[in-house]
Amino acid sequence: LAASATVDRVDNIRQVDNIEVSPAAVAEIQPEYRTEVGDVDLDLSSVQFGTERVAIDVRVGVGGNVQVTLPPNVDANLVVDVQGGDLDLFGQHYSGLNQHKQLMNLGDDGAGGGNVDLTIDVSWGNVEVTR
């Protein structure tokens, strides 16, 4: 009986992997980056965002860390949910359980420079969003 419970649990894990991507253009950005167990490192620092709004969803299930690096001038709308862990969002640090943060950061140039809507959902782990 214990063996079958373990198999069922393993079957529910969709992906056990670290995701590390550095797209060079908006067309290379996927709408979703998801792993059940592992880290996500999304480096968008080389992307030139145009006038079109880009939506990106990052999800980590059981455990892992998320690091997102944005270019200096893109306008970023963040929605971050973490059940347990630390957040560092543009230099603002938060720690604890059941965290929900929603904020906008216009970048070094103020309004303009493209738009990215970034939704991050992590069960247990840390989130860092920088430029």
Secondary structure as GFF3:
##gff-version 3
##sequence-region A 1 131
A	DSSP	alpha_helix	2	12	.	.	.	ID=ss1
A	DSSP	beta_strand	19	21	.	.	.	ID=ss2
A	DSSP	three_ten_helix	26	28	.	.	.	ID=ss3
A	DSSP	beta_strand	32	37	.	.	.	ID=ss4
A	DSSP	beta_strand	40	43	.	.	.	ID=ss5
A	DSSP	beta_strand	53	63	.	.	.	ID=ss6
A	DSSP	beta_strand	66	69	.	.	.	ID=ss7
A	DSSP	beta_strand	75	89	.	.	.	ID=ss8
A	DSSP	beta_strand	92	105	.	.	.	ID=ss9
A	DSSP	beta_strand	115	124	.	.	.	ID=ss10
A	DSSP	beta_strand	127	130	.	.	.	ID=ss11
###
